[in-house]
Amino acid sequence: MFREALARAGLAAFVFACLVPFPRPTVSGPVHPISVAEAFATVSGEPAGLAPERVRDVARGEVLGVEAAPIATVEAPVATAKPTPEATPAPAAPTPAPLLDPPTAGIVVASWYGPGFYGNRTACGQTYTPEIVGVAHRTLPCGTLVVLEYRGRTLTVPVIDRGPYIAGRALDLSSATHIAIGCPDLCTLSMRVGQ
């Protein structure tokens, strides 16, 4: 375990050294090329005539007359790629339930639509305003009269638009119809087709 951690640290240091550029020292004066022998002579302070001999000694592995010990090598474990598990396909998104044709008679759920639609054209060709009286139904023909009953109030209105497109609702009341019948935002009322 320690060897693996040491090998990873060494690999990380090697990658870092390879990828990160080191800044070069700045030289204020002119730069002249020099040979290794001249550099060694300057550092050791010996005459330049002995420097080439010393360079050859270093090249053979001798330093100041002493043979260099063999360098110990460390074998790092070879990293093997672990097989990646096969990706399982994501479950398909549930398909929304199709909107069934709303009932044309009986007890139905109704909502109303208003300010966001003012000024738009209805499916039956009228301009939707706050004063228009009518309902939106998905399947009844435009102009069909619908009788609505809610808490003792009865109102006969035409179909003027298509909707609602929310599952479970049969009618969208216009703003004026919603106020006239006294239905809150969402209500259950009796509906029938007729005069």
N, C-alpha and C positions, 0 to 999 in steps of 0.2 A: 504494500500500500504506500509506504514511504517512497519507494523507488518510482512508483507511478506519479506521485505528486511532484517529486524532484524532476522527473523527465518532462512533465507538463510545464513546470516553471522554466526549465531550460529551453524548451521549445518556444514558450511565450517570449522569453528574452531574445531568442534568436530571431523570431519573426519581427519583434519590435525593432531590433537593431537593423534588420533588412529594410523595413518600411519607413522608418523615421530618418529623414536626412539630418546629419549632424552639421552644425554651422562650421564653416571654415574659418580658421584664424585670419585676421586681417593683418596685412604687412604694410607698414607705412613707407618703407624704402623700396628700391628696385630689387627684384628677385633674380638671383643668379643660380644656374644649375650647379650642383656639386656631386661628386662621386661618393660612394659608400666609404671608401678608404679615407677621403678627406674628412668626412663627418666623424668617423671613428677616431681619427687622429685629433680632431678638435675636442672631442668629448674626453678622451683618455689622457690627453696631454703628452702623449708619446710622439716621437718623431714620425713623420709621415712615411719613412722608409719601412718601419716595422708594421705599419697598419695593414698592408695587404696580407701579410703572414697571419696576423690575428684574425682577419676576416675569413681566411681559408680554414683556420682552426675552428672557428665557430661553425662554419659550414659543415665540418666533419663531426660536429657534436662535441667538441672539446672547448671548455671554457677555462682559460688560464691554466692549462696543463692538466685539468681534471676531466676525466671522461664523464659525459652526462649520463645519468641513469635513464634506463628506458622509460618512456612515458606510459603510464597506466591508462588503458582505455576502458571506458565504461560502456557496456552495451545497454542501450536503451531499449525497452520493449517496443516492438513494432505495434503501432496502433492499427487495430483491425476495425473495419467498419461494421457496426452492428446492423443487422437487417432491420429495416424499418417496417413496422406493421403495415399491412395493406390498408389503404383508406377505405372505410366503409362508406357507401353512398349515403348522403343525407336523406332523412325521410322526406318524402314528398309533402309539400305544404297541403293542408287540408283544403279541398275545394269548397268554396262557399255554396251553401244550399241554394238551389235555384229558387227564384221568386215565383211562387205559385200564383195563379190568377186569383185576385182577391174576390171575395164574395160580392154578389150584386144585391143581396138582401140579407136581413137578419141583424144580429148584434155584432157590431164591428168596432175596431179600434181606429180612432181618427186623431190626427195631429193637425197643426196649421202651419202655413208658411207665409212669410211676410216681407219685411224690409229689404232683405238681400235680393229679392226678386222684383221689386217695383221697377217699372219701366221696361221689363223684358217682355217678349212676345210669349203668349201661351201656346200650347200645342194646337189649340183651336183657332189661332189667329188674332186673338185680342191682345191689347196691351194690359199687362197686369198692373193694377193700381190699388191703393188701400180701400177704395170704395167699391171695387168689383165684387159681386156676390156670385159664389159658385164653389165647386169642389174639383179636385183632381182625382181621377180614377185611372188605373192602368188599362182597363179593357173596355169600359163602356164608351159608346160613340159620343162624339162632341154634341152638345145640345141636349142630351138625354136628361130628363128631369128626375131628380132624386129627392125623396121625401125623408127628412132627418127628424128624429125625435130624441130630445135629451131633457130629462128632468121636467117633463110636462110641457116643454116648448116644442112646437112643430114648425118646420121651415122647409119649403120646396125650393130647390136651387138647381141650376143646370150644371152639367159637366163642362168645365172650361179648359181643363189642362190634363196632362198625364202625370201620374205619380200616385202615391208616394213610392219611393224606391228603397224603403226600409222594410225588412221582413216583419210580418205580423201586423202591419198597418194596411187598412183598406182604403182610407180616404185621407186627403190633405184638404183642409178647409181653407178658403181664402181668409184674409184678415177680417173683412167685413162679416163673413159668415160665422167665423169664430166668435166675434163679439156679439152678433145678433142671437146666436143660440145659447151663449153663455158657457161654452166649452172651455176648460182650462187648456194648458199646453198639450196635454194628452188626455183623451177621454174615450169612454165606451158608450156608444150610442146605437140607436136602432135606425136601420136604413132600409129603404125599399124603393124600387123603381116605379114610377107612376106619376099621376097628375095630382 
